[in-house]
Amino acid sequence: MTELPIARTFIDSHGVEITFYEWPAANARGVVQVAHGLGEHARRYDDFAARLNRAGFSVYADDHRGHGETGLAQLALGQTKVLGNLGPGGMDAAYEQVHEFTKLIAAENPGKPIVLAGHSYGSFISQVLIKKYSDEYAACVLSGSALVWPGSMGMGAFNKKWAKDAAATGYEWLSRDPAVGARFAADPKCFYADAAKVLGLPNALKLFQKPSASIRSDLPILVLAGSDDPIGAAPSNEKLVNAYLRAGVDDVTMFIYDDARHEVYNETNKDEVFADLLAWLDAKL
């Protein structure tokens, strides 16, 4: 029996080798493409993938430019100076790299619906991709997200609320489960990321975008957020949902989880979160 995930690579259009992982499901009903957050990597989604596999979905997740094995290889080749740097082509190439990954997934899974599931920075990338390529996705899930616009989202000092705890790791903002922050702090492939510093300010500014009428009106969108998430929480995600509705998207659903923090898939109520996600996928696909 093949051990999962299966690690593979592809070369993006700017010559960067992208490491990605595949968790195939037998007789899959669809494919979920994960776009991870800033400062993390695809293997943090092993539990996510296992749960989706059990529900009949294959899962693919890449280490974005500057992250995980992709980022380490870029460092070794001198393409970047620190983890988080994007390399040749900057933010525009980073967006296209994730879309090129979509095309790879589609080629390997003909006829299967593809769900784009972006978390945090990955959700910001996803918001951009569905503006340009919504016909290529059967649905989109945004977690740890926000309306990415100045004044509409939290920026910096994410752990301020929990910093006075003597045992604080600096990552309490991720989850109420203390093991989540401790594992993040101990993971050599994870890092605290100030977007303006690691991406570069011109690249970080390209994250600021709003939903537009270019998105097909019947694209199902699911927004999952914790009420105690310092990046988005309820206010920013409500703005995001309303922005999609104003842009003409008809099918937008939102769940806000009381007291949950940034990583809802790693929260103490994650069983509830996955139940909601899977019920929504059942209804939409």
C-alpha positions, 0 to 999 in steps of 0.5 A, a space after each residue: 500500500 502506497 504511503 500517503 501523501 505522495 510527494 511530487 514536483 512540477 516546474 512553474 512558468 518562471 522555472 521554480 520547482 514546486 513541491 506538492 503532495 497528493 492524497 488520492 481517494 479511491 473512486 474519488 467524487 471530486 478533488 480539493 486543492 488546498 492553498 495554505 497560509 503564510 509561514 506554513 506548508 502543505 503537510 500541516 494539512 495531513 488531518 484535513 486530507 485524511 478527513 476529506 479522503 474518508 469522505 471520498 475526495 482526493 486532496 492536492 496541496 502545494 508548498 507555495 513559493 517561499 514555503 516548505 520544501 519549495 522555499 527550502 529549494 529556492 534558498 539552496 538555489 539562491 533564488 531567495 534570501 529567506 523563507 517567505 520570499 517569492 522569487 522570480 516574477 513576484 506576487 503575480 507569478 505566485 498567483 499563477 503558480 497556484 493556478 498552474 497547479 490547478 491545471 495540473 490537477 485538472 489534467 490528472 483528474 478529468 471530469 472531476 470537480 475541483 474545489 479550491 480551499 484556501 486558508 489565510 494567505 492561501 484564501 487571499 490567493 484564492 480570492 484572486 484566482 476565482 476572479 480570473 478563473 471561476 469557470 475552472 472551479 466547482 466551488 471555493 472554500 475560504 477559511 481564516 480569511 478577510 476582506 483584503 482591503 486596508 481598514 477591513 482586516 487585522 494587521 500585525 500583533 496577532 498574539 497581543 490578546 494572549 501575549 501576557 500568558 507566561 507560557 505563551 509561544 507567540 502562536 496562541 492566536 492560531 487555536 485554543 488548542 495549545 498543542 497547535 501553537 507549540 507544534 507551529 513554533 517547533 516546526 522548522 518549516 514554519 515561521 512568523 511572517 510579516 507579509 510586507 517584509 517577507 513578500 516585499 511591500 510591492 508584492 504584499 500590496 497586490 494582495 489588496 483586492 475586492 470581489 468583482 463581477 468577473 466571478 461567475 454568479 453560480 460559484 458556491 463559496 463557503 466562508 469559515 471563520 473563528 469569532 476570535 480570529 485577529 485577522 478576520 473574525 466576523 466583521 471582516 468576513 461579513 464584509 467579504 460575504 457582502 462584497 461577493 453578493 454585491 459582485 453578483 455571486 448568488 451562492 455564499 454561505 458563512 459559518 462563524 464559530 464562537 471563540 474559535 481563532 485563526 485555524 478553524 481546521 485545527 480548533 478544539 471544535 474542529 469536528 464541528 467545522 469538518 461536519 459543516 464543510 462536508 455537509 456543504 460539499 455534499 449539498 453543492 457537488 
